[in-house]
Amino acid sequence: MAIPPDVTAETVDAFTQAEADRTRELAGEGYLKRLWTLPGQGRALGLWQAPDSVGLSTVLQSLPLSPWLSVETVPLSQHPSDPALTGG
């Protein structure tokens, strides 16, 4: 996360709380399936679902911290050995 140097700690705290609230909303709407913390400060890995790449981009841009985030998306496809598909 790249927070501009002129942003106050109070602003960062407010945006962080708003981010938590928004991710709960997006989870409730079915967009955010899982979220993990990665090693390193401010790093996370999320499993998101949207109808298409434009929809996902719109969802991610709705996050309050999005102006400060570096986001990489990787589209996924089903694997034939996925236990969810094979019943295992």
N, CA, C and O atoms as CSV, one atom per row, in Angstrom:
chain,resi,resn,atom,element,x,y,z
A,1,MET,N,N,0.853,-1.162,0.000
A,1,MET,CA,C,0.000,0.000,0.000
A,1,MET,C,C,0.902,1.230,0.000
A,1,MET,O,O,1.871,1.300,0.756
A,2,ALA,N,N,0.580,2.179,-0.839
A,2,ALA,CA,C,1.372,3.397,-0.963
A,2,ALA,C,C,0.544,4.585,-0.471
A,2,ALA,O,O,-0.208,5.193,-1.233
A,3,ILE,N,N,0.694,4.901,0.803
A,3,ILE,CA,C,-0.036,6.012,1.399
A,3,ILE,C,C,0.768,7.294,1.188
A,3,ILE,O,O,1.949,7.343,1.531
A,4,PRO,N,N,0.151,8.315,0.638
A,4,PRO,CA,C,0.872,9.571,0.446
A,4,PRO,C,C,1.382,10.124,1.782
A,4,PRO,O,O,0.716,9.970,2.806
A,5,PRO,N,N,2.541,10.756,1.781
A,5,PRO,CA,C,3.142,11.218,3.030
A,5,PRO,C,C,2.342,12.291,3.765
A,5,PRO,O,O,2.512,12.457,4.973
A,6,ASP,N,N,1.478,13.017,3.071
A,6,ASP,CA,C,0.715,14.083,3.720
A,6,ASP,C,C,-0.596,13.597,4.351
A,6,ASP,O,O,-1.349,14.405,4.894
A,7,VAL,N,N,-0.875,12.302,4.288
A,7,VAL,CA,C,-2.108,11.749,4.858
A,7,VAL,C,C,-1.886,11.483,6.349
A,7,VAL,O,O,-0.895,10.867,6.742
A,8,THR,N,N,-2.822,11.957,7.167
A,8,THR,CA,C,-2.687,11.804,8.618
A,8,THR,C,C,-3.008,10.381,9.061
A,8,THR,O,O,-3.689,9.637,8.356
A,9,ALA,N,N,-2.513,10.019,10.228
A,9,ALA,CA,C,-2.791,8.696,10.798
A,9,ALA,C,C,-4.288,8.521,11.023
A,9,ALA,O,O,-4.816,7.422,10.851
A,10,GLU,N,N,-4.969,9.585,11.404
A,10,GLU,CA,C,-6.419,9.516,11.626
A,10,GLU,C,C,-7.153,9.197,10.331
A,10,GLU,O,O,-8.123,8.438,10.330
A,11,THR,N,N,-6.686,9.780,9.226
A,11,THR,CA,C,-7.299,9.503,7.929
A,11,THR,C,C,-7.062,8.051,7.533
A,11,THR,O,O,-7.971,7.381,7.043
A,12,VAL,N,N,-5.857,7.571,7.740
A,12,VAL,CA,C,-5.546,6.169,7.429
A,12,VAL,C,C,-6.432,5.247,8.257
A,12,VAL,O,O,-6.967,4.268,7.736
A,13,ASP,N,N,-6.590,5.550,9.538
A,13,ASP,CA,C,-7.452,4.736,10.400
A,13,ASP,C,C,-8.894,4.741,9.903
A,13,ASP,O,O,-9.542,3.695,9.869
A,14,ALA,N,N,-9.396,5.905,9.518
A,14,ALA,CA,C,-10.770,6.009,9.029
A,14,ALA,C,C,-10.953,5.216,7.731
A,14,ALA,O,O,-11.952,4.518,7.558
A,15,PHE,N,N,-9.988,5.329,6.829
A,15,PHE,CA,C,-10.061,4.582,5.564
A,15,PHE,C,C,-9.947,3.081,5.811
A,15,PHE,O,O,-10.611,2.291,5.139
A,16,THR,N,N,-9.119,2.686,6.761
A,16,THR,CA,C,-8.960,1.265,7.084
A,16,THR,C,C,-10.266,0.703,7.636
A,16,THR,O,O,-10.658,-0.409,7.281
A,17,GLN,N,N,-10.944,1.459,8.502
A,17,GLN,CA,C,-12.237,1.004,9.029
A,17,GLN,C,C,-13.281,0.934,7.916
A,17,GLN,O,O,-14.067,-0.011,7.853
A,18,ALA,N,N,-13.282,1.930,7.048
A,18,ALA,CA,C,-14.219,1.923,5.919
A,18,ALA,C,C,-13.948,0.741,4.992
A,18,ALA,O,O,-14.874,0.151,4.436
A,19,GLU,N,N,-12.666,0.400,4.833
A,19,GLU,CA,C,-12.283,-0.753,4.016
A,19,GLU,C,C,-12.847,-2.042,4.610
A,19,GLU,O,O,-13.379,-2.883,3.886
A,20,ALA,N,N,-12.729,-2.193,5.921
A,20,ALA,CA,C,-13.262,-3.381,6.592
A,20,ALA,C,C,-14.772,-3.466,6.408
A,20,ALA,O,O,-15.314,-4.537,6.136
A,21,ASP,N,N,-15.441,-2.334,6.558
A,21,ASP,CA,C,-16.900,-2.309,6.376
A,21,ASP,C,C,-17.269,-2.688,4.943
A,21,ASP,O,O,-18.196,-3.467,4.719
A,22,ARG,N,N,-16.544,-2.137,3.984
A,22,ARG,CA,C,-16.853,-2.412,2.576
A,22,ARG,C,C,-16.584,-3.867,2.213
A,22,ARG,O,O,-17.356,-4.466,1.464
A,23,THR,N,N,-15.502,-4.444,2.732
A,23,THR,CA,C,-15.234,-5.846,2.407
A,23,THR,C,C,-16.323,-6.749,2.982
A,23,THR,O,O,-16.678,-7.753,2.365
A,24,ARG,N,N,-16.857,-6.403,4.156
A,24,ARG,CA,C,-17.980,-7.185,4.701
A,24,ARG,C,C,-19.197,-7.086,3.792
A,24,ARG,O,O,-19.887,-8.077,3.555
A,25,GLU,N,N,-19.458,-5.877,3.281
A,25,GLU,CA,C,-20.576,-5.699,2.341
A,25,GLU,C,C,-20.374,-6.541,1.088
A,25,GLU,O,O,-21.289,-7.227,0.632
A,26,LEU,N,N,-19.171,-6.482,0.540
A,26,LEU,CA,C,-18.887,-7.228,-0.691
A,26,LEU,C,C,-18.949,-8.730,-0.464
A,26,LEU,O,O,-19.362,-9.473,-1.354
A,27,ALA,N,N,-18.548,-9.183,0.709
A,27,ALA,CA,C,-18.687,-10.607,1.039
A,27,ALA,C,C,-20.165,-10.975,1.098
A,27,ALA,O,O,-20.572,-12.015,0.580
A,28,GLY,N,N,-20.958,-10.127,1.724
A,28,GLY,CA,C,-22.395,-10.381,1.808
A,28,GLY,C,C,-23.075,-10.406,0.454
A,28,GLY,O,O,-24.075,-11.099,0.267
A,29,GLU,N,N,-22.530,-9.644,-0.498
A,29,GLU,CA,C,-23.076,-9.605,-1.856
A,29,GLU,C,C,-22.530,-10.728,-2.730
A,29,GLU,O,O,-22.945,-10.872,-3.880
A,30,GLY,N,N,-21.595,-11.531,-2.193
A,30,GLY,CA,C,-21.071,-12.679,-2.931
A,30,GLY,C,C,-19.818,-12.408,-3.756
A,30,GLY,O,O,-19.328,-13.308,-4.439
A,31,TYR,N,N,-19.291,-11.189,-3.707
A,31,TYR,CA,C,-18.092,-10.877,-4.490
A,31,TYR,C,C,-16.811,-11.363,-3.818
A,31,TYR,O,O,-15.932,-11.909,-4.485
A,32,LEU,N,N,-16.699,-11.172,-2.528
A,32,LEU,CA,C,-15.501,-11.582,-1.798
A,32,LEU,C,C,-15.776,-12.925,-1.142
A,32,LEU,O,O,-16.623,-13.040,-0.255
A,33,LYS,N,N,-15.041,-13.946,-1.597
A,33,LYS,CA,C,-15.244,-15.301,-1.089
A,33,LYS,C,C,-14.328,-15.609,0.090
A,33,LYS,O,O,-14.769,-16.212,1.068
A,34,ARG,N,N,-13.074,-15.209,0.016
A,34,ARG,CA,C,-12.087,-15.466,1.079
A,34,ARG,C,C,-11.070,-14.340,1.080
A,34,ARG,O,O,-10.861,-13.679,0.062
A,35,LEU,N,N,-10.427,-14.119,2.242
A,35,LEU,CA,C,-9.407,-13.090,2.352
A,35,LEU,C,C,-8.357,-13.558,3.336
A,35,LEU,O,O,-8.682,-13.955,4.455
A,36,TRP,N,N,-7.093,-13.515,2.925
A,36,TRP,CA,C,-5.976,-13.942,3.760
A,36,TRP,C,C,-4.981,-12.797,3.913
A,36,TRP,O,O,-4.864,-11.946,3.031
A,37,THR,N,N,-4.272,-12.778,5.026
A,37,THR,CA,C,-3.151,-11.869,5.221
A,37,THR,C,C,-1.892,-12.582,4.755
A,37,THR,O,O,-1.665,-13.744,5.092
A,38,LEU,N,N,-1.072,-11.877,3.977
A,38,LEU,CA,C,0.194,-12.416,3.496
A,38,LEU,C,C,1.336,-11.843,4.319
A,38,LEU,O,O,1.194,-10.784,4.930
A,39,PRO,N,N,2.473,-12.539,4.337
A,39,PRO,CA,C,3.642,-11.977,5.020
A,39,PRO,C,C,4.006,-10.619,4.426
A,39,PRO,O,O,3.880,-10.403,3.221
A,40,GLY,N,N,4.449,-9.729,5.266
A,40,GLY,CA,C,4.777,-8.377,4.827
A,40,GLY,C,C,3.670,-7.428,5.215
A,40,GLY,O,O,2.503,-7.813,5.273
A,41,GLN,N,N,4.024,-6.215,5.476
A,41,GLN,CA,C,3.058,-5.233,5.954
A,41,GLN,C,C,2.046,-4.857,4.886
A,41,GLN,O,O,2.414,-4.496,3.769
A,42,GLY,N,N,0.772,-4.945,5.234
A,42,GLY,CA,C,-0.287,-4.492,4.355
A,42,GLY,C,C,-0.534,-5.343,3.125
A,42,GLY,O,O,-1.062,-4.846,2.131
A,43,ARG,N,N,-0.166,-6.606,3.169
A,43,ARG,CA,C,-0.359,-7.477,2.009
A,43,ARG,C,C,-1.494,-8.457,2.277
A,43,ARG,O,O,-1.614,-9.006,3.372
A,44,ALA,N,N,-2.315,-8.663,1.270
A,44,ALA,CA,C,-3.439,-9.579,1.406
A,44,ALA,C,C,-3.664,-10.314,0.091
A,44,ALA,O,O,-3.247,-9.872,-0.979
A,45,LEU,N,N,-4.336,-11.449,0.214
A,45,LEU,CA,C,-4.738,-12.241,-0.942
A,45,LEU,C,C,-6.232,-12.487,-0.808
A,45,LEU,O,O,-6.695,-13.013,0.205
A,46,GLY,N,N,-6.972,-12.111,-1.819
A,46,GLY,CA,C,-8.414,-12.298,-1.780
A,46,GLY,C,C,-8.877,-13.186,-2.915
A,46,GLY,O,O,-8.318,-13.166,-4.011
A,47,LEU,N,N,-9.907,-13.964,-2.635
A,47,LEU,CA,C,-10.581,-14.751,-3.660
A,47,LEU,C,C,-11.899,-14.037,-3.953
A,47,LEU,O,O,-12.815,-14.021,-3.131
A,48,TRP,N,N,-11.967,-13.455,-5.130
A,48,TRP,CA,C,-13.106,-12.644,-5.532
A,48,TRP,C,C,-13.854,-13.330,-6.662
A,48,TRP,O,O,-13.270,-14.102,-7.423
A,49,GLN,N,N,-15.153,-13.047,-6.774
A,49,GLN,CA,C,-15.951,-13.585,-7.873
A,49,GLN,C,C,-16.806,-12.463,-8.435
A,49,GLN,O,O,-17.520,-11.780,-7.702
A,50,ALA,N,N,-16.723,-12.285,-9.738
A,50,ALA,CA,C,-17.521,-11.278,-10.440
A,50,ALA,C,C,-17.888,-11.846,-11.806
A,50,ALA,O,O,-17.251,-12.791,-12.272
A,51,PRO,N,N,-18.901,-11.286,-12.448
A,51,PRO,CA,C,-19.329,-11.829,-13.741
A,51,PRO,C,C,-18.274,-11.723,-14.835
A,51,PRO,O,O,-18.231,-12.553,-15.743
A,52,ASP,N,N,-17.417,-10.696,-14.751
A,52,ASP,CA,C,-16.385,-10.500,-15.769
A,52,ASP,C,C,-15.319,-9.565,-15.222
A,52,ASP,O,O,-15.429,-9.081,-14.096
A,53,SER,N,N,-14.284,-9.310,-16.022
A,53,SER,CA,C,-13.166,-8.489,-15.551
A,53,SER,C,C,-13.582,-7.044,-15.291
A,53,SER,O,O,-13.048,-6.402,-14.386
A,54,VAL,N,N,-14.516,-6.532,-16.063
A,54,VAL,CA,C,-14.988,-5.168,-15.838
A,54,VAL,C,C,-15.739,-5.094,-14.505
A,54,VAL,O,O,-15.576,-4.135,-13.749
A,55,GLY,N,N,-16.553,-6.099,-14.224
A,55,GLY,CA,C,-17.275,-6.143,-12.954
A,55,GLY,C,C,-16.329,-6.238,-11.776
A,55,GLY,O,O,-16.536,-5.587,-10.752
A,56,LEU,N,N,-15.289,-7.047,-11.917
A,56,LEU,CA,C,-14.311,-7.179,-10.836
A,56,LEU,C,C,-13.571,-5.869,-10.628
A,56,LEU,O,O,-13.351,-5.454,-9.490
A,57,SER,N,N,-13.192,-5.226,-11.698
A,57,SER,CA,C,-12.512,-3.939,-11.595
A,57,SER,C,C,-13.387,-2.917,-10.879
A,57,SER,O,O,-12.898,-2.156,-10.043
A,58,THR,N,N,-14.656,-2.897,-11.197
A,58,THR,CA,C,-15.596,-1.981,-10.552
A,58,THR,C,C,-15.687,-2.262,-9.054
A,58,THR,O,O,-15.679,-1.339,-8.240
A,59,VAL,N,N,-15.774,-3.539,-8.700
A,59,VAL,CA,C,-15.846,-3.933,-7.291
A,59,VAL,C,C,-14.578,-3.508,-6.557
A,59,VAL,O,O,-14.652,-2.929,-5.474
A,60,LEU,N,N,-13.425,-3.792,-7.136
A,60,LEU,CA,C,-12.162,-3.456,-6.470
A,60,LEU,C,C,-11.977,-1.946,-6.349
A,60,LEU,O,O,-11.412,-1.473,-5.363
A,61,GLN,N,N,-12.435,-1.196,-7.318
A,61,GLN,CA,C,-12.329,0.257,-7.249
A,61,GLN,C,C,-13.271,0.852,-6.208
A,61,GLN,O,O,-13.100,2.001,-5.803
A,62,SER,N,N,-14.259,0.081,-5.776
A,62,SER,CA,C,-15.183,0.565,-4.746
A,62,SER,C,C,-14.581,0.482,-3.339
A,62,SER,O,O,-15.162,0.990,-2.380
A,63,LEU,N,N,-13.419,-0.156,-3.222
A,63,LEU,CA,C,-12.768,-0.248,-1.919
A,63,LEU,C,C,-12.207,1.121,-1.536
A,63,LEU,O,O,-11.550,1.762,-2.356
A,64,PRO,N,N,-12.451,1.581,-0.313
A,64,PRO,CA,C,-11.964,2.898,0.097
A,64,PRO,C,C,-10.454,3.082,-0.031
A,64,PRO,O,O,-9.995,4.191,-0.300
A,65,LEU,N,N,-9.682,2.027,0.154
A,65,LEU,CA,C,-8.230,2.134,0.056
A,65,LEU,C,C,-7.710,1.977,-1.375
A,65,LEU,O,O,-6.500,2.037,-1.596
A,66,SER,N,N,-8.597,1.778,-2.343
A,66,SER,CA,C,-8.155,1.479,-3.709
A,66,SER,C,C,-7.166,2.488,-4.293
A,66,SER,O,O,-6.271,2.078,-5.033
A,67,PRO,N,N,-7.279,3.791,-3.998
A,67,PRO,CA,C,-6.288,4.707,-4.574
A,67,PRO,C,C,-4.855,4.430,-4.095
A,67,PRO,O,O,-3.893,4.821,-4.756
A,68,TRP,N,N,-4.718,3.769,-2.968
A,68,TRP,CA,C,-3.400,3.523,-2.378
A,68,TRP,C,C,-2.921,2.084,-2.589
A,68,TRP,O,O,-1.798,1.744,-2.219
A,69,LEU,N,N,-3.767,1.244,-3.180
A,69,LEU,CA,C,-3.442,-0.171,-3.318
A,69,LEU,C,C,-2.760,-0.478,-4.647
A,69,LEU,O,O,-3.008,0.173,-5.662
A,70,SER,N,N,-1.911,-1.468,-4.613
A,70,SER,CA,C,-1.358,-2.054,-5.819
A,70,SER,C,C,-2.043,-3.413,-5.958
A,70,SER,O,O,-1.838,-4.305,-5.136
A,71,VAL,N,N,-2.849,-3.562,-6.993
A,71,VAL,CA,C,-3.679,-4.753,-7.139
A,71,VAL,C,C,-3.249,-5.538,-8.371
A,71,VAL,O,O,-3.050,-4.979,-9.450
A,72,GLU,N,N,-3.112,-6.833,-8.185
A,72,GLU,CA,C,-2.851,-7.745,-9.298
A,72,GLU,C,C,-3.992,-8.753,-9.321
A,72,GLU,O,O,-4.304,-9.362,-8.297
A,73,THR,N,N,-4.610,-8.931,-10.470
A,73,THR,CA,C,-5.675,-9.921,-10.591
A,73,THR,C,C,-5.216,-11.048,-11.508
A,73,THR,O,O,-4.501,-10.827,-12.486
A,74,VAL,N,N,-5.640,-12.246,-11.171
A,74,VAL,CA,C,-5.319,-13.433,-11.954
A,74,VAL,C,C,-6.625,-14.196,-12.165
A,74,VAL,O,O,-7.192,-14.713,-11.202
A,75,PRO,N,N,-7.113,-14.277,-13.399
A,75,PRO,CA,C,-8.339,-15.039,-13.635
A,75,PRO,C,C,-8.095,-16.528,-13.416
A,75,PRO,O,O,-7.047,-17.063,-13.775
A,76,LEU,N,N,-9.068,-17.170,-12.829
A,76,LEU,CA,C,-8.974,-18.604,-12.547
A,76,LEU,C,C,-9.978,-19.370,-13.397
A,76,LEU,O,O,-11.010,-18.837,-13.805
A,77,SER,N,N,-9.654,-20.619,-13.649
A,77,SER,CA,C,-10.590,-21.512,-14.327
A,77,SER,C,C,-10.624,-22.829,-13.558
A,77,SER,O,O,-9.732,-23.122,-12.761
A,78,GLN,N,N,-11.653,-23.603,-13.807
A,78,GLN,CA,C,-11.802,-24.868,-13.091
A,78,GLN,C,C,-10.694,-25.846,-13.470
A,78,GLN,O,O,-10.238,-25.888,-14.613
A,79,HIS,N,N,-10.281,-26.621,-12.489
A,79,HIS,CA,C,-9.302,-27.686,-12.707
A,79,HIS,C,C,-10.047,-29.014,-12.640
A,79,HIS,O,O,-10.902,-29.184,-11.771
A,80,PRO,N,N,-9.750,-29.959,-13.531
A,80,PRO,CA,C,-10.498,-31.224,-13.540
A,80,PRO,C,C,-10.335,-32.046,-12.263
A,80,PRO,O,O,-11.166,-32.911,-11.984
A,81,SER,N,N,-9.294,-31.798,-11.490
A,81,SER,CA,C,-9.084,-32.546,-10.239
A,81,SER,C,C,-9.528,-31.776,-9.002
A,81,SER,O,O,-9.215,-32.172,-7.879
A,82,ASP,N,N,-10.251,-30.685,-9.196
A,82,ASP,CA,C,-10.752,-29.900,-8.070
A,82,ASP,C,C,-11.655,-30.780,-7.207
A,82,ASP,O,O,-12.627,-31.346,-7.708
A,83,PRO,N,N,-11.342,-30.900,-5.907
A,83,PRO,CA,C,-12.179,-31.744,-5.046
A,83,PRO,C,C,-13.650,-31.328,-5.007
A,83,PRO,O,O,-14.525,-32.164,-4.780
A,84,ALA,N,N,-13.918,-30.060,-5.224
A,84,ALA,CA,C,-15.304,-29.615,-5.245
A,84,ALA,C,C,-16.062,-30.195,-6.433
A,84,ALA,O,O,-17.282,-30.353,-6.381
A,85,LEU,N,N,-15.341,-30.508,-7.496
A,85,LEU,CA,C,-15.984,-31.068,-8.690
A,85,LEU,C,C,-15.995,-32.589,-8.678
A,85,LEU,O,O,-16.896,-33.212,-9.240
A,86,THR,N,N,-14.989,-33.189,-8.036
A,86,THR,CA,C,-14.856,-34.642,-8.071
A,86,THR,C,C,-15.481,-35.306,-6.846
A,86,THR,O,O,-15.513,-36.532,-6.750
A,87,GLY,N,N,-15.974,-34.500,-5.913
A,87,GLY,CA,C,-16.593,-35.060,-4.713
A,87,GLY,C,C,-15.588,-35.539,-3.682
A,87,GLY,O,O,-15.963,-36.236,-2.739
A,88,GLY,N,N,-14.300,-35.175,-3.841
A,88,GLY,CA,C,-13.255,-35.630,-2.936
A,88,GLY,C,C,-12.877,-34.662,-1.982
A,88,GLY,O,O,-12.002,-34.919,-1.155
